[in-house]
Amino acid sequence: MSKRDYYEILGVERTADAGAIKSAYRKLAMQYHPDRNPGDAEAEAKFKEVGEAYAILSDADKRAAYDRMGHAAFQNGGAGAGGPFGPGGFGGAADFADIFEQVFGDAFAGRGGGRRRSGPARGSDLRYDMEITLEEAFNGKDAKIRVPTTVSCGHCEGSGAEPGSKIITCETCNGAGRIRRTQGFFTMEQTCPTCGGRGQYVETPCRECDGVGRVRKNRELQVQVPPGVEDGMRIRLAGEGEAGGRGGPPGDLYIFISVRPHDIFERDGPNLYCRATVPMVTAALGGEIMAPTIEGGRAEMHIPAGSQTGRRMRLKGKGMARLKGGGARGDMFVELFVETPQKLCERQKELLREFCELSGDGCNPDSDGFFKKVKRFWDDVRGDDEARPSA
């Protein structure tokens, strides 16, 4: 069976430069990589075919020989004999694992740096969800929390070895943490199954942690929630996450804040909003009302005569504390809602009728203006009907 043209395999022109060849190889190698196509024999064959083509076309000398003589350049002692497909097999500088690492670096599942022995590993970060009230968001809060996590084993000090036990270099991988296996033309690397990539193992595992170096534990931590914190913010406690592996540094703990909805106030950044119901007489004549404040106090507000529903009153400096604001606060806005009297007695109804009779132009400007617009609308519609010819 004759081999396919290398340029055809990579899908590039024969005049393609090195950058185009490398780009085409990256795309196809990622597409057909065995890790992305487990158990797919066809994909594995294409993966090998793509690697073979790139091994030739990425090398200027080998590409020149291929352009002159085709596949014959690498057969029967030709120009490529002893090269990537000669008697020595697919090894040396053209080893496919080297090619794949050079092209992809550490981007493909971390395998680019797999030749190095696995060292200390940083611990995982942890998340803790904390719900607080709006008042606690205003004042700040000191809270004690319990976090399930892993900590360094005290018996073995995180080494995973029983005290006095020896650390032995792995004989399977000779301390490299990875082993190579050859499949046809290709040499692939994988994590050493004996030491799990560590390159070494302990003679006697720690009896407290079974050789892991970490143990599960519930930790109590003191958390300070600063005044002015907002819903969705997070607090980072450095080094309070899970313990690192093999003596590595611990991760961090992130506390995500959620602020419980309030019965009276709504928040928008540093400002607060609330609605105050005002009797119709107070709104009409003007007067004073008491508005609640987030710290639990009262603020006196003057209601101007003739105030309408929806009017917004501002109380400067009565909002939320500003995060890192040095004591500065936002504002509070009170929206008025004028309440119409209910359950009127006959005398009250009589007085309202008298009031209505005495009301002249300008007493209800909004309603008067609205009905004037309605009248003009009706007149326009009636005029259109009169102008329309009869059938």
C-alpha positions in Angstrom: 0.0 0.0 0.0 1.5 3.3 -1.1 1.9 6.1 1.4 -0.1 9.3 1.1 1.7 12.5 0.2 2.8 14.3 3.4 1.6 17.7 2.2 -1.8 16.1 1.5 -1.9 14.6 5.0 -1.4 18.0 6.6 -3.7 19.7 4.1 -1.1 22.4 3.0 0.4 23.5 -0.3 3.9 22.4 -1.3 4.9 26.0 -1.0 3.6 26.4 2.6 6.0 28.0 5.0 7.1 26.5 8.4 4.4 28.5 10.3 1.6 27.1 8.1 2.9 23.5 8.5 3.1 23.8 12.2 -0.3 25.4 12.5 -1.8 22.6 10.4 -0.1 20.0 12.5 -1.3 21.5 15.8 -4.9 21.4 14.6 -4.8 17.8 13.3 -2.8 16.5 16.2 -5.3 17.9 18.7 -8.2 16.5 16.6 -6.9 12.9 16.4 -5.0 12.7 19.8 -5.7 9.3 21.5 -6.8 11.0 24.7 -9.6 12.7 22.8 -10.5 9.6 20.9 -10.2 6.7 23.3 -10.5 3.3 21.6 -10.8 4.8 18.1 -8.3 2.9 16.0 -8.9 5.1 12.9 -8.1 8.3 14.9 -5.0 6.7 16.3 -3.8 5.8 12.8 -4.4 9.3 11.5 -2.6 10.7 14.6 0.5 8.7 13.7 0.2 9.6 10.1 0.1 13.3 10.9 3.1 13.0 13.3 5.1 11.2 10.6 4.3 13.9 8.0 5.2 16.7 10.4 8.5 15.0 11.5 9.7 15.3 7.8 8.2 18.6 6.7 9.2 20.5 9.9 12.9 19.7 9.2 14.4 21.8 6.4 16.9 19.1 5.2 14.4 16.2 5.4 11.8 18.3 3.6 14.2 19.1 0.8 15.1 15.5 0.4 11.4 14.6 0.4 10.6 17.3 -2.2 13.4 15.8 -4.5 12.8 12.1 -4.1 9.4 11.6 -2.3 9.1 8.7 0.2 12.0 7.0 -1.5 14.3 9.4 0.3 13.8 7.5 3.5 13.8 4.0 2.3 16.6 1.5 1.5 19.4 3.6 2.9 18.3 6.8 1.2 18.9 10.2 2.4 16.8 9.6 5.5 18.4 6.2 6.4 19.3 6.2 10.1 17.0 9.2 10.5 13.5 9.2 11.9 12.3 6.2 10.0 15.6 4.4 9.5 16.9 1.3 11.3 17.0 3.2 14.6 13.2 3.6 14.6 11.4 6.8 15.5 13.8 8.1 18.1 16.6 10.7 18.7 15.8 14.3 17.9 12.8 13.4 15.9 11.2 11.4 18.7 7.5 12.1 18.4 7.1 12.8 22.1 9.7 15.6 21.7 7.8 17.0 18.6 4.5 17.0 20.4 6.1 18.7 23.5 7.8 21.3 21.3 4.7 22.2 19.5 2.2 22.2 22.3 4.4 22.9 25.4 2.4 22.5 28.6 -0.9 23.3 26.9 -2.1 19.7 26.3 -3.3 18.4 29.7 0.0 19.3 31.4 1.9 16.6 29.6 4.5 19.0 28.1 6.4 19.2 31.4 5.9 15.6 32.2 9.5 14.7 31.9 10.3 16.4 35.1 9.8 14.6 38.4 6.6 15.7 40.1 7.5 18.0 43.0 5.5 19.6 45.8 2.0 20.4 44.7 0.0 23.4 45.9 -3.2 22.6 47.8 -6.6 23.1 46.4 -8.6 26.3 47.0 -11.8 26.1 49.1 -15.1 27.9 48.9 -17.3 28.8 51.8 -20.8 30.5 51.3 -21.8 33.0 54.0 -25.2 34.7 54.2 -25.5 37.9 56.2 -28.2 40.5 56.8 -28.1 44.0 55.4 -27.5 45.4 58.9 -24.4 43.1 59.1 -23.3 44.3 55.7 -23.6 47.9 57.0 -21.9 47.3 60.4 -19.4 44.6 59.4 -19.3 41.3 61.2 -16.9 39.0 63.1 -17.9 35.4 62.5 -16.6 32.0 63.5 -16.9 29.4 60.7 -16.2 25.7 60.5 -14.6 24.5 57.3 -14.0 20.9 56.3 -10.6 20.6 54.8 -7.4 18.7 54.7 -4.4 19.6 56.8 -0.8 18.4 56.8 -0.4 15.2 58.8 1.2 16.0 62.1 2.6 12.5 62.6 4.7 12.5 59.4 4.9 16.3 59.0 3.3 15.9 55.5 5.9 13.6 54.1 3.6 10.5 54.0 6.4 8.4 55.5 6.4 6.8 58.9 9.0 8.5 61.1 12.3 6.8 60.5 11.2 5.3 57.2 13.3 5.6 54.1 12.4 7.5 50.9 13.2 5.1 48.0 13.8 6.2 44.4 11.3 4.5 42.1 13.0 1.6 40.2 10.3 1.5 37.5 11.0 5.1 36.2 14.4 5.7 37.8 13.0 8.7 39.7 11.7 10.4 36.5 8.1 10.0 37.4 7.2 9.0 33.9 7.9 6.0 31.7 8.0 5.6 27.9 6.3 3.1 25.7 6.8 2.5 22.0 3.9 2.0 19.6 5.1 1.6 16.0 6.9 4.7 14.9 6.0 6.6 18.1 7.3 6.8 21.6 4.7 8.0 24.1 5.2 9.0 27.7 2.8 8.2 30.6 2.8 8.7 34.4 4.7 6.0 36.2 2.1 3.6 37.7 4.4 2.5 40.5 5.1 5.9 42.1 2.2 7.9 40.6 4.6 10.4 39.1 6.4 11.3 42.3 9.7 9.6 41.2 10.0 8.0 44.7 8.0 6.3 47.3 8.3 5.6 51.0 9.4 2.4 52.5 6.7 2.4 55.2 3.6 4.7 54.7 2.5 6.8 57.6 0.0 5.0 59.8 -2.0 8.2 60.4 -2.5 9.3 56.8 -1.8 6.1 54.9 1.1 7.7 53.1 -0.9 10.6 51.7 0.7 13.3 53.9 -2.7 14.9 54.6 -5.7 14.2 56.9 -9.3 15.4 56.9 -10.2 17.9 59.6 -12.9 20.5 60.4 -11.1 23.8 61.1 -12.6 26.7 63.0 -11.6 30.1 61.5 -12.4 33.6 62.6 -13.6 35.8 59.7 -13.9 39.5 59.7 -16.5 40.8 57.2 -15.7 44.5 56.6 -18.5 47.2 56.7 -19.9 48.0 53.2 -19.4 44.5 51.8 -21.8 43.8 48.9 -23.7 40.8 47.7 -21.5 38.5 45.5 -18.3 39.8 46.9 -15.7 37.3 48.1 -13.1 37.4 50.9 -9.8 35.6 50.4 -8.0 34.0 53.3 -4.5 33.2 52.0 -3.2 29.8 53.0 -6.4 28.6 54.6 -7.3 26.2 51.9 -6.4 22.5 51.6 -2.9 21.4 52.5 -0.4 20.9 49.7 0.9 17.6 48.6 4.4 16.4 49.3 5.2 19.4 51.4 3.7 21.9 48.9 2.1 25.2 50.0 -1.6 25.2 51.0 -4.4 26.7 48.9 -6.6 29.6 49.7 -10.1 29.9 51.2 -12.6 32.1 49.4 -15.7 33.2 51.3 -18.5 34.2 49.0 -20.9 36.7 50.6 -24.7 36.8 49.9 -26.8 39.5 51.5 -30.3 38.5 52.6 -33.1 40.7 51.1 -34.5 43.3 53.6 -38.1 44.0 54.4 -37.7 47.8 54.2 -34.6 48.7 52.3 -33.3 48.0 48.8 -29.6 48.5 48.0 -27.9 49.8 45.0 -24.1 50.1 45.7 -23.6 52.5 48.6 -27.2 53.9 48.4 -30.4 52.7 50.0 -34.0 53.0 48.8 -37.2 52.7 50.7 -40.9 53.6 50.3 -42.8 55.7 52.8 -46.6 55.8 52.9 -47.9 59.3 53.4 -51.5 60.2 54.4 -53.2 62.3 51.7 -53.7 65.2 54.0 -50.0 65.4 54.9 -49.1 65.2 51.3 -51.5 67.9 50.4 -50.8 70.3 53.3 -47.2 69.4 54.0 -45.8 68.1 57.2 -43.2 66.0 59.0 -42.7 62.2 58.9 -40.2 59.9 60.5 -38.1 57.6 58.2 -36.2 54.5 59.4 -32.4 54.4 59.0 -30.2 51.3 58.5 -28.5 51.7 61.8 -31.8 51.4 63.6 -32.5 55.1 64.2 -35.0 57.6 62.8 -34.6 60.5 60.5 -37.2 63.4 60.4 -38.3 64.3 56.9 -40.2 67.4 55.8 -42.9 66.7 53.2 -43.6 69.7 51.0 -47.2 70.6 50.4 -48.6 69.1 47.3 -46.3 66.1 47.2 -47.3 63.4 44.8 -46.8 59.6 44.8 -43.4 58.8 43.3 -41.7 61.9 44.7 -38.2 61.0 45.9 -36.7 62.6 49.0 -32.9 62.3 49.6 -31.3 61.9 53.0 -27.7 62.6 52.5 -25.2 60.3 54.3 -27.8 57.9 55.5 -27.0 55.0 53.1 -24.6 52.1 53.4 -21.0 52.3 54.6 -18.6 52.5 51.6 -16.1 49.7 51.5 -12.7 51.1 52.2 -14.3 54.5 52.3 -12.9 55.7 55.6 -16.3 56.1 57.3 -18.0 57.7 54.3 -21.5 56.6 53.6 -23.9 56.7 50.6 -27.3 58.3 50.6 -30.8 57.1 51.4 -33.7 57.9 49.0 -37.3 57.8 50.3 -40.0 57.4 47.7 -43.4 58.8 48.7 -46.6 56.9 48.3 -49.7 59.0 48.9 -52.4 56.9 50.5 -56.1 57.6 49.7 -58.3 57.5 52.8 -60.6 54.5 53.2 -63.7 53.7 55.4 -64.9 57.3 55.5 -67.8 58.3 57.7 -70.6 60.4 56.3 -69.1 63.6 57.7 -65.8 62.9 56.0 -67.5 62.2 52.7 -69.5 65.4 53.0 -66.3 67.4 53.7 -64.6 65.8 50.6 -67.6 66.7 48.4 -67.4 70.2 49.7 -63.7 70.3 49.0 -64.3 69.1 45.5 -66.9 71.8 44.8 -64.5 74.5 46.1 -61.6 73.2 44.0 -61.0 75.5 41.1 -58.6 75.5 38.2 -55.0 74.7 39.2 -56.0 72.6 42.2 -55.4 69.3 40.3 -53.1 70.3 37.4 -52.0 66.8 36.5 -55.5 65.4 36.2 -56.8 68.6 34.4 -53.9 68.3 31.9 -54.6 64.7 31.3 -58.3 65.2 30.6 -57.6 68.1 28.3 -55.4 65.7 26.2 -58.1 63.1 26.2 -60.7 65.7 25.0 -58.4 66.7 22.1 -57.9 63.1 21.2 -61.7 62.5 21.1 -62.2 65.7 19.1 -59.6 64.5 16.5 -61.3 61.1 16.2 -64.7 62.7 15.8 -63.4 65.1 13.2 -62.0 62.2 11.2 -65.3 60.4 11.3 -67.2 63.5 10.1 -64.7 64.0 7.3 -65.0 60.5 6.0 -67.5 60.3 3.0 -70.6 58.2 3.6 -71.2 55.0 1.7 
